[in-house]
Amino acid sequence: LMSPAGARALEYIHGRALTDKTIRKFGLGYAPDSWNALTNHLKAKGFTENEMLAAAVAAKGRNNGFYDMFRNRIIFPIIDLRGNVIAFGGRVMDDSKPKYLNSGDTPVFKKSKNLFAMNIAKSVKSDSIILCEGYMDVIALHQAGFENTVATLGTALAAEQSHLISQYCSQVILSYDSDAAGQQAAKKAINLFAQTGVKVKVLTVKGAKDPDEFIKKYGRERFKMLIDGCENAIEYEISKIKDKYNMETADGKVSFLKEFCALMSQINSPIEREIYISRYALELEIDKAAVAAQVQSLFKKRVKAQQAKQERSLNIFVNSTPDKQKDFERSKNLQCALAEDKLITALIKNPDYYKYILSKISSRDFITTRNREIFEILCQRLENSLSIELFELSSVLDDNAMSAIAFLVASSNGISYSRADVDEYISILLQNKSKKSESEIAQMSDDELMSFIGSLSRK
């Protein structure tokens, strides 16, 4: 980027009002307008074509042609929580399509489990995270001082990403485009975060097409005012419904109330439903009892239909067997993997063990990736007073994880788990933790090292 070949790209970035300090902070780069600049460079370094394909930095075309994936694009490195570059995003500098090109999934990168700039946002002392759609919005907000900003990676928010965000904040502020696609993305995000216990607010950017443009026009302080005054998720959805109808007419009120009652029926908290029903019954000068009765009727129908659907899905999970994709992790230490299985089963059957288990062990003590992720989600839901019944978990876990859990629970039918049993499973995992090699310890992050030392002191 700083070479003569990158002069045009650097001019473009400076034209977007990004400073050299910001460029260095995010490691921005430039992919030359060449079909083989990177592949030739990597070949000279000793990398094979298969390795480049696996890393998603090269591709094969017709007639087995081999070429650079990123050409004549601004490059945005995707960095994981440990500070490792694991993928790339590339943006054109003109109106050609596609505007953005992103790395596909690789052995070290899964789009659904990573977020742009989360490596920075995770360390910011804030109880909220701002979630944007694009790289440039994130970078502009960081430069303006909002370093608690992240973005998805060219796709809609995934359940795993909402779970990751919820580990670092108690509130998410959605800053999506105001077009139809942005509104649809916001709606999906609201539903996903509802499963994590994280509060959601929705930022509406008026007078500009996105946060980047808004800050350029009006400055940091005006954007801060937008954040402070943004609506919560329910208020946002009600506003969208109101915008559709003429509230001065009887027909408009009836149409609004039909959608309003349907929305209220999606809220599990009776207190929260009561607040909104009271407010809008008063505003529309209609009988509150009539609105409440309609909402309660829809709520009961929704719960009944949802449980029936989830129980049908659960039967499929129970009758299936977990995939063997990650058997290599289990085979490395089968005793620990089985202890994890039983600890998870014990927690599902005895949620009141939650605090006790967490006082002795953390998810970092798990050796298998899937069990670690399952344990984290169970603990997160319990921390937020959410159910860990199997039919509830099916909405936040993928099919493979659900198959694993359903298989464990079905296999333990009639078995009870005492605290003594739990202590035994924990002991097995902590003993394994203390056996880590010097090389494994040397590769740990600061947080992992502190957790490792703490687990030894608890023994």
N, C-alpha and C positions, 0 to 999 in steps of 0.2 A: 504493500500500500504506500509506503514511504519512498519507493523507488520511482525512477522516471516512468516505468511502465504503468504505475498506479496513479499517475498524476490526475487523470480524469476522474478516477474514483474518489481520490482525496478531495478534489474540488467539489464533487457532488456531495460528499459528507459534510464538508465545511458549509456548503450551501444549505444544508439542513440545520445549520446553527449548532453543530456538535463541535466541541473543543478537542484539541489534541489530548488533553487529559482524559476526556471521556472515551476517546478512541482507544487509548492505551488501557483504560480500565476494563473495557469489554473485549479487548484483543481483536478489534475489527481488522479485516484484511481485504484482499482483492484477488480474485481468480482471473488470470490473464485470458484474453480472447484467443484461446488456443484449444485445440482438441487433444493435445498430448503433453502440455507443459508439466502437469502434475504427475501423470503416469510415467513419463520419461525420468523425471526427478526421483520418483520413488523406486523405479527399477534400478537407477544408478546407486541407490542406497541399499539395494539388496532385497527389496520387497517383491513378492511374486504377484502375478495377475490375480490369482485366487484370493490372496490376502487383501488386495485393493478392492475387489468385488465384495468381499465379506465386510469390509469397513465402509462400504457404500460411497467411496470417493471416486469410483470408476464404474463404467457400465459397458455391457456388450451390445453392439448394434447388429444390423443385418450382416450376413456373411461373416459372423464372428468378429466384426470390427471391435476394437477396444479403445475407449476414449474417456476423457475427463468428464466427471459428472457435473462439475461446476465450471462454467466458462463465462468470462466477462461479467462477473457479478461481485457486488459487495458481499463479503463473507462475515457471518456472525457465528462465532464458536459457541456451541452448546456445552456448558460446563456442569458437571455433577456436583453433589453436595460436598465431595472431598476435594474439589478443585481440579478434577481431571477433565480434559477436553474429550468428549465422547461422541460428538456429532457436529454437523454444520447446517446453517441456513444460508441461502444465497439470494440476493435481491438484485434485479436488473436496475439500470439507471435511466431507462426510457419507458415507453409504453408497451413494450413487447410482453408477450405472455409465455409461460406463467410469470407473474410478478415475483413470486417467491418460489424457491425450490428448496426442499428440506431433505436431509438424510432420511433414508428409510430405516426400519428396525435392523439392528445388527446384534452380534453376540454381547456387546457392551452397552447398547442403547435401545431403550423402548420408549417410543413417543408418549405412550399413555402413562408412563411412570416418572417423567421428568418435566421440568418447567424452566423456561428461559429466565435467567437471573435469580433463580431460587438459591444459588450458592451465595449470593450477596444478601438477599432479603431475609434469609433465615437467621442472620446475625444482628439484624436491626432491632433495637429495643422499641417495639411497638406491639400493641395487641391486635393490630389489623394488617391485612395484606390487600393491596390493590391488584386486581386481576384484569389484564388487558388482552387485546387480541393479537397485537403485533410487536415485533422486535423494536421498531422505531419509537412506538409509544412508550415502551418500557425505558429505553435509553434516554428519551427526552425527559421523562419523569424523574429518573435517577439524577440526571444533570441538574434538574430544578430542586433537588433535595428530597424527593420522595423515593428513598431507596428500598422501601417495602413493597416495590412493584414487581410483578412477574407476568409472564405470558405463556399461553399454551403454545405448542409447536406445530402450527399449521393445521391443527385439527380442533374439533370441538372438545370441550373439557371432558375428561374421562373420570370414572369413579376413583381410580387409583390416584389421580392428580388431586381430586378434592380431599381425599384422605391425607395426602402428603401436606397440603396447605394447612389442613386442620391441626396438624401436629405443631405448628408454629404460631398460631393465632387463635383468637376467639371470635374474630369478625372478619368477613371478606367484603370488600367493596368492588362490585362489578363495574368495569368501565369498558363497555362494548359499544360498537357503532349503533346508531339509532335507526338503521334501516331494518327491513324485515328479517334479514339473516341475523343481524345483531340481537334483535328482540327474541328470536327463536333460541339463539345461543344462551341468552340471559335466562330464559325460562328453564332450559335444561340444567344450567348451572345451579339455579335456585333449588330445583328438585334434588340434585345430587348433594348439595351442601345440607339440605334438610336431614339427610341420613347421617350426617357427621356431628350434628349438634352445634355447628358453627352458625352464628348470626350472619345474615346477608343484607347488605344495602346495595342499592343500584344508583350509580352516578349517571345523570343525564347531562351530556355536554351540549349546551346550546350556543349558537353563534360560531361554531367551528365543526369541522367534520370528525375530528378526533382529539384526544388529549394533547398530542404533539402540536397541532395547529392552534389549539386554544391557548396553550402556554405562550406560544410565539406572539399571539395577538394581544392577550390580556395580562400575561405574567403569572408568576407563582402564587401571589397572594389571592388573586381571583380564583385560581384553581383550588386553593386551600378552602376558600369559602364554599365552593361547589361540594367538596368532600364533606365539610361540616354540615351542609344542609341537605345531603342526599337522602332519598326515601329508603325505608326498609323494604324487604322483598314483597310483603303483602300490599303495602301502600303503592308500590310501583305497579303491581298487577291490577289493583283497583283503578289506578289512574289510567291505565291502558284501556280498561273496559269503559270507563266514563268517556274517554275521548271518542269512542265509537258511536255514541248515541246523543240525541238531543234531550237533555235532562229536563227541559221545560215542558215536554209533552208527556201524556199518559203512556203512549206507546214506548217512548224512549225510556221511561222509568221502569216499565214492565220488562223490557229487554235487558236493561242494566241489572235489575234484581235477579233475573234468571241466571245470568252469568255470575253475579255476585254471590248468590247462594251456592252455586256449584263450587266457586273458589273457597268459600267458607267451609264447605264440607271436606276440603282437603286438609284443613288444620286440625291437628290432633288435640291441641290444648283447648279445653272448654273455656278457660279464662280468656284466652286470646280471641276465640270466636265471639265471646260475649262483648268484648271491647269494640270490635268492628261492627257487630250487629247493632249495638246500641247507638254508635256514632252515626251510621248511615240510615237507620230507621228514623232518627231524629232529624237528620238533614233532609230526608225525602218526605218527612211528615206522614209516615205510615206506621201501622201497628207493629211494635217490636216483637210481640208474641207470635204473630203470623210469620214473620221472617225467621225467627228462631225455630219454629216448628218445621218449616220447609228445610232449613239447614240440617236439623237433626235427622229428618227423614232421609235426606241425601247422604248424610254421614253414615248412617246405619247400612244403607245399601252399598256404599263404597267399601266399607270394612268387610261386609259379608262377601262381596264379589272378590275383593283382594285376597282374603284368606282362602277362598275356594281355588283361586288361580294359583296362589303360592303353594297350597297343599298338593295340587296336581303336579306342579313343577318339582316339589320336594319328593314325590313318589318316583319321579324319573331319576333324581339324584340318588335316592336310597337304593334303587335297583341297578345303578351303574357302579363302576369301579373307578377309583382315581387313576388319572393317567400316570404313565411311568416316566414322563419327561425328565423329572429331577431325581430319578433313582440313584444317580451317581452321588448325590449329596447324602442320601440315606445310607448307601453302601459303605461310605467312608466311616460312618459310626452308627451302626444300626441301633445299638443300645440307646444312644442319645435321641435318635429319631423316634423310637418307640416311646421314650419318656416324654418327649414333646407331644406326641399323639395323645397320650393318657392325660397329660396336664391340661391340654385344650379341652378334652372330653370332660374332665372333672370340673373345669371352669364353666362350661356350658350347662352342665347339670347342677352346678352349685355356684351361681353368680355371687353369692355372699362370700365366697372365698377370694374375691377379686383383690381387696386391699391386702389381705394376708399374703397372697402370692406375690404381689408387686413389692411388698416389703422385703422380699428375699431374692427376687430375680427380675430381670428385664428382658425385653425382646432381643437384645444384643447377645443374650446367652444362648439363643437358639442357633442350631447349626444349619437347619434347612430353611431355604428362602420362603417356601410357601407357608410353613408353620409359623415362621416369624411374622409374615404379613397377616396371617389369620389372627395370631395372638394380639398384634397391635390393634387390629380393628375391633376385636372383642373388648380390649381394655378401653379403647377410645369410646365405644358405645356405653360401656358401663360407667365411665367417668362422667358422661353426659346424661346419665339416667335413661338411656335408650335400651330397648329390649334386645336380647341376644337369642330369642326364640328362632328356631331354624327358618320358619317361613318369613321372618323379618330379615334375617341375614341374606336371604336369596336376592334381595334388592341391592346389596352393597358388595357382594363377593362374586367373582366370576364363576363360570360353570365348573372349572377344575377344582377350585377351592371348595365350592359347595359339595361337589361329589366326595371330596376328601372328608369334609366334616360329617356329611350325612352317613357315609360309610362307617366312620368312627362311632357316631352315636348309635347307629343301628347295631353295630357289633357289640356295643356295651349294654345292650338292653338287659335290664334286671341287675346290673352291677352298680353298687354304690361306692362312692369315693370318700374316704375319711381324710382328715388333715394329715394323718400319719402317712397315707398314700401319697398325698401331695408333697409332703416333705421328702419322701423317697425319690420322686421324679425330679424335684428341684436339686436334690443332692447329686444325682447322676449328671445333670447338666453343669452344675458348678464344678464337679470334679473334672469334667472334660475341659472346662474353661481354664482351670489351673494347669492343664497339660500343654497349653499352647507353646509352640516352638518360638525360639528367639526371632526367627525370620517373620513369623506371623505377628509378633508383638511389634516389631520394627515397622511394619506396614500399617499399623493402626493409626486412625486419626486421633486428635487430642481427646475428643469426646469418648471414643471407643476405649482409649487407654485409661481414662478416668473410670469408666464403667468397669473395665477389667480389674483395675486395682481395687475398686469398691467391692467387686464380687469376691475377691480373695479375702478381703478383710471381714466379710460376712461369714466366712466358713468357720 
